[in-house]
């Protein structure tokens, strides 16, 4: 099973809230689920998340 992130917004950029939201979601995922990102316009945010949580991401 996969969870596909389409968009995530934090009202205050650069404060770590996006990372906290992603961490909360990934920590709650069952171990047999993986996360994906369909389209990435984040200027590097999702790549950082993939590096931070490598076991949670579907391989491309």
Rosetta blueprint (number, residue, H / E / L):
1 X L
2 X E
3 X E
4 X E
5 X E
6 X L
7 X L
8 X L
9 X L
10 X L
11 X L
12 X L
13 X L
14 X L
15 X L
16 X L
17 X H
18 X H
19 X H
20 X H
21 X H
22 X H
23 X H
24 X H
25 X H
26 X H
27 X H
28 X H
29 X L
30 X L
31 X L
32 X L
33 X L
34 X E
35 X E
36 X E
37 X E
38 X L
39 X L
40 X L
41 X L
42 X L
43 X L
44 X L
45 X H
46 X H
47 X H
48 X H
49 X H
50 X H
51 X H
52 X H
53 X L
54 X H
55 X H
56 X H
57 X E
58 X L
59 X L
60 X L
